[in-house]
């Protein structure tokens, strides 16, 4: 699968996981923060891949 399409999908999936975890705990600590960080990293890499030559 092409990483240019895979990374945005993974970022969305991690963002959904972060939101679900936050809704359960109402805190941005632990797992919710980790899921959010992963979403940010994958989104940043997806943008970086799109900016290539």
Steps between C-alpha positions, in 0.01 A plus 500: 500500500621847414627684811356827366153351557579278797643766733193730492278200573718402794496858628120501490487165677732617777302824537180300541668279760619810688153652495337180623752467781455866598121462503534209743753659737453876437877545543775561243744281691632152439347312210294790364808720471698217342230435238483873427878518462495205260225670297707818481815313393323304227323814376830688486665219304201489263540873432873457456445218248261720300758783487757281327632558148 
